[in-house]
Amino acid sequence: MHDPVPTPAPQGSAAASAAGITLAGGCFWCLEAVFLEVRGVRSVHSGYANGHTGQPDYESVCSGTTGYAEVVQITWDPAVIGLDELLQIFFVIHDPTTLNRQGHDVGTQYRSGIYWHDEAQRATIDAVLAEAARAWAAPLVTEVAPLRSFWPAEAYHQRYFERHPQQGYCRHVVAPKLEKFRTNFAALRRG
């Protein structure tokens, strides 16, 4: 059983220099695979955020009745990469104009969302949202809200693409998003 975790506590002496954000942009396997390759990112955890029930699991979230979104919770070193750069990646690797949908994945759990951990993040989020709105022809439907709760997804969801790159969904959905990141943000890839 898990208790809801608003944000994981960074470990060790680097704790003071870590920042966190929680992002929803369709299936968490896609976001996780991309952000694990971003330089300066310290951790990426797949999970469920901002629903209205306790202890969600994959089946309950997929039912569409819990209010949770599939998310990744990211911690990073702000001395290496900024929140603005992370959000720019986010807006390129998913479609923020489709309500509760990414490709064939349909349901409220697949919504586009930015769940901030600190009120100070709002100015950066608002600036990048305005930039993204100019880049997309259709209006953005990205939900922006404080992170109210985060529940880690089951262990088999963590680092899924890394462990199952040949699985059908990974080959046809995750891999193209990863390639889009690699093509558009080569300078932000881990060395």
C-alpha positions, 0 to 999 in steps of 0.5 A, spaced: 500 500 500 502 506 498 500 513 501 500 519 496 506 522 495 506 530 493 513 529 490 519 524 492 524 527 497 531 527 493 536 523 497 543 525 499 547 532 499 544 533 492 537 534 495 538 542 495 539 542 488 534 538 485 527 540 482 521 537 480 515 537 476 509 532 474 507 531 466 501 528 463 502 527 456 498 520 454 501 514 456 507 514 461 511 509 457 512 515 452 514 520 456 519 516 461 523 513 455 524 520 452 526 524 459 530 518 461 535 521 455 535 528 457 541 531 460 540 533 467 534 529 469 536 525 475 530 521 476 523 519 472 518 515 475 511 513 472 505 514 476 498 517 477 496 524 479 491 528 481 485 523 481 480 523 487 480 516 489 485 513 494 491 508 492 489 507 484 492 502 480 493 501 472 486 498 471 482 503 476 485 509 472 484 505 465 477 505 467 476 513 467 473 513 473 478 515 478 480 522 475 487 520 475 492 522 469 498 517 467 504 521 469 511 522 469 514 525 475 521 528 473 527 531 478 532 534 475 539 539 476 537 546 474 544 547 474 544 543 467 537 544 464 532 548 466 524 547 466 523 551 460 527 546 456 524 540 459 517 543 457 519 545 450 521 537 450 514 536 453 510 540 447 514 537 442 513 529 444 506 530 445 499 533 442 497 538 447 491 540 442 487 533 443 483 533 449 483 526 453 487 523 447 494 521 444 493 518 438 489 511 439 490 512 447 483 515 449 480 517 456 481 522 461 487 518 464 491 520 457 490 528 458 495 533 457 497 536 464 503 540 467 502 539 475 507 544 478 510 542 485 512 550 487 508 556 485 515 559 483 514 554 477 508 558 474 511 564 471 516 559 466 510 554 465 506 560 463 511 563 458 512 556 455 505 555 454 504 561 450 510 559 446 507 553 445 500 556 443 503 560 437 507 553 435 500 549 434 495 551 429 489 548 434 488 551 441 492 548 447 488 543 452 493 542 457 491 542 464 495 546 469 494 545 476 498 544 482 500 537 484 495 534 489 497 527 489 502 522 486 502 515 486 507 511 483 505 506 478 506 498 478 513 496 478 512 493 471 511 500 468 517 503 470 523 503 465 518 499 460 521 501 454 528 500 456 526 493 458 521 492 452 523 495 446 521 490 441 514 490 444 508 492 439 506 499 442 513 500 444 516 500 437 510 503 434 508 509 439 514 510 444 520 509 439 517 514 434 516 519 440 523 518 442 526 519 435 522 525 435 526 528 441 533 525 439 532 529 432 529 535 435 533 536 441 540 533 440 544 538 444 539 536 450 541 528 450 545 525 455 552 524 453 
